[in-house]
């Protein structure tokens, strides 16, 4: 599963957990409902700004980590 699909899945799971509809989240994040649908299904390449808005609303945090290099 690609990163964008994982992000979308995480957003959808958190939204469902908080019992927020797609329409409500789209309105709160000031994005289109179709855009939110595409983000959740891994069909969109959202901007960092959109992800920040969504994350803030859902109580999520965006972090970057250095990958562990395998010692072969």
Buried (B, 14 or more C-beta within 10 A) or exposed (E): EEEBEEBBBBBBEBBEEEEBEBEBBBEBBEBEBEBBBBBBEBEBEBEEEBBBBBBEBBEBEEEEEEEEEEEE
